[in-house]
Amino acid sequence: MDIQHCKTFLFVPANRPERIDKALASGADAVIVDLEDAVAPEAKDTARQALAGWLAAAGDSQPVLVRVNAVDTPWHAADLTVCRASGVAAVMLPKAETAADMERVHATTGKPILPIIESALGVHHVLPIAQAPGCARLAFGKLDLAIDLGLEPADDDREELVFQAYRAQLVLASRLAHLASPVDGVFTALDDGAGLSAYARRARRDGFGALLLIHPRQATPVAAALAPTAQELAWARRVMAATVEASGNAAVVDGRMIDAPVIARARRMLGAVA
């Protein structure tokens, strides 16, 4: 599994192991078996046992990610033990707040880590977290961050303004740490297909490269929304053709002068579908 290029990460509860195979067949690029928010405290141990059983049966034929419980919970250490299994491709660490926690989880499991930045301290330390050994990619946890900071996001375009400052820090840290574009938080309205596509397009525009999903039917529209459109690809091909024809001289495409940043953007778009 190439986590750097995954666009869709689908959560499935660890206490419903019969859903893991269905999730793997959903078309999502990666499946995250969740031991944290999707599992009640009294069900944590049985959920972990169910996951261990599924991993033993599946081996490494269909690798999954596992979201463990946070470092300050009584279930964290046992969760990490399960994550040593060969079928676990990476560990998702919720409420990641320090590089030391990242190093400890990576050393214990030997797996790549996807930290979720979802607290004030996590945002404050996002660059050292991104640069920590084993960090594969950053993820944004807007719901918990809102609670931690006392934010009140709305279900419209104002949400973008509420979170923009924090989202930008993940994009910047990812670039400085040479990571793939970060993974954006969940879209919780299950019956709003237009809203989901708009949300994913906004994520792409803001520098995010993937989304966390809560339902299998979100996988296909999100993947489509994160990919360059046919119009964008046609523009990119015109830019590259004009660049070749100009042989290093100035060129104009669609009435606009093209320069090095424009050419780089066109090349990146075409590389995304190569």
Secondary structure, 3 states (H helix, E strand, C coil): CCHHHCCEEEEEECCCCHHHHHHHCCCCCEEEEECCCCCCHHHHHHHHHHHHHHHHHHCCCCCEEEECCCCCCCCHHHHHHHCCCCCEEEEEECCCCCHHHHHHHHHHHCCCEEEEECCHHHHHCHHHHHHCCCECCCEECHHHHHHHHCCCCCCCCHHHHHHHHHHHHHHHHHHHCCCCCCEECCCCCCCCHHHHHHHHHHHHHCCCCEEEECCHHHHHHHHHHHCCCHHHHHHHHHHHHHHHHHCCCCEEECCEEECHHHHHHHHHHHHHCC
